[in-house]
Amino acid sequence: MNNNLNVIESTSQTSQILRHLKECQGITQAEALSFYGCSRLAPRIHELRKMGLPIVTERIVVGRKKKNVARYSLPSLTDGQK
């Protein structure tokens, strides 16, 4: 990570997503919308990746309709817990 992470303090959704990634196993679009009102998670993830965070995208199946969605996580924070 680099010092550009300080820049995200001005972007509240991005800082909320970063905090969630650090504290939880990961986040999906539905969770981002429900918890933080973030209707476009992918651009927030892109911003964090540009700042040097090694965010991983995993495709998961959810719901009765077996919908394929992206789940984003920070592997360095979650690998030891799996």
Secondary structure as UniProt FT lines:
FT   HELIX           3..10
FT   HELIX           12..23
FT   STRAND          27..28
FT   HELIX           29..36
FT   HELIX           41..50
FT   TURN            51..52
FT   STRAND          56..62
FT   TURN            63..66
FT   STRAND          67..73
FT   HELIX           75..78
FT   HELIX           79..81
//
